[in-house]
Amino acid sequence: MKKLICILLAAATAAGCEKDDPTRYDMSQGRVCFPGAAPNETAEYPGYSNSDSTFYASMTFKQQPEGVAEAVIEVPVKLIGGASGSDRKIGVRVLEEGTTAQPGQYEILGAEVPAGKTYGAIRIEVAKSAELDTQQRELTLCLTDSPDLRVGPDLYLKANVSWHNMLPRPATTIESEASSGSSSTEAYSQAGHQLLLDIFGWEVFPDWGPDYSYYIDAWRARAQAWYDEWKAANPGQKRIHESGSMKGREVTIRTK
C-alpha cells in the first residue's frame, strides 16, 4: 500500500509539472484564432477546412466594381474570451510554404479586434493585374502572440488567402452538364462558366440537388437559343475552353 501511495504521488507530481503555463486557460486575458467549422460560425464566416486545419479566404476582382485597381481582403479572426473596451492588435506573420505572392503584390494594412467586439479582421490590400486572369496569388498566414492577445488552439491559427480575376469556381457541377459536354468536374473551365453567367446570370450556381434534372431540358433549350443568337451577332468568334479536359475545344451546349 505504501508503494502504491508513492506511485500515485509521483504521478500527481509529474502531471502538475506539465502545466508550465498557469494562464493557459485564463480566458480573461483573451485569445485569438480563425473561425472554425461550427455551424454557428460557418454561416457567417465560412472557410475553415478540417482536412488541413486552415481557414480559406478568397477574393476575385470579377466581383469588384469595374475599374477597381486595388481591393482589400478582410480575413476574419475570432476572440476567445470577453470583449475589451479598447482595440486589440493581433500578431500575424507570412509563411513561405504555400505563399506565391511576392512582396509588393500585397500589403497587410492592419490586424485587430475592435473595442466591444468578439470578431476582428486581418486587412490585406491586393492589386489587380493581367496575370490574375489565368492564375491566382496566395498568401499563407499564421497568427502569433501579440502584447494584446495571445493565440488560441493550434488547429485554428493558419489561413490561406487568395485573389484573382477569375469567376469563383462553384461547388456544384451543373456547369459541366450545361456547357462542357462532360459530367466530370475535371471539365470545368472559366469559358464554360462565363457562358452560363452570360445566359442565366449564374455567378454562383443554384443548388437544387437532384431536382435539377427536372429543369435541365428547359435550361439547355434556353441556353442554345441564346448561344445561337450570340454567334449570329458575333460572326467568326468562338468561346474556347481554356482549361479542363475540354481545353482547346469550343464551348458547346450539351444535348444529352
C-alpha positions, 0 to 999 in steps of 0.5 A: 500500500505504501508503494502504491501511495508513492506511485500515485504521488509521483504521478500527481507530481509529474502531471502538475509539472506539465502545466508550465503555463498557469494562464493557459486557460485564463480566458480573461486575458483573451485569445485569438484564432480563425473561425472554425467549422461550427455551424454557428460560425460557418454561416457567417464566416465560412472557410475553415477546412478540417482536412488541413486545419486552415481557414480559406479566404478568397477574393476575385476582382470579377466581383469588384466594381469595374475599374477597381485597381486595388481591393482589400481582403478582410480575413476574419479572426475570432476572440476567445474570451470577453470583449475589451473596451479598447482595440486589440492588435493581433500578431500575424506573420507570412509563411513561405510554404504555400505563399506565391505572392511576392512582396509588393503584390500585397500589403497587410494594412492592419490586424485587430479586434475592435473595442466591444467586439468578439470578431476582428479582421486581418486587412490585406490590400491586393492589386489587380493585374493581367496575370490574375486572369489565368492564375491566382496569388496566395498568401499563407498566414499564421497568427502569433502572440501579440502584447494584446492577445495571445493565440488560441488552439493550434488547429485554428491559427493558419489561413490561406488567402487568395485573389484573382480575376477569375469567376469563383469556381462553384461547388456544384457541377451543373456547369459541366452538364450545361456547357462542357459536354462532360459530367466530370468536374475535371471539365470545368473551365472559366469559358464554360462558366462565363457562358452560363453567367452570360445566359442565366446570370449564374455567378454562383450556381443554384443548388437544387440537388437532384431536382435539377434534372427536372429543369435541365431540358428547359435550361439547355433549350434556353441556353442554345437559343441564346448561344445561337443568337450570340454567334449570329451577332458575333460572326467568326468568334468562338468561346474556347475552353481554356482549361479542363479536359475540354481545353482547346475545344469550343464551348458547346451546349450539351444535348444529352 
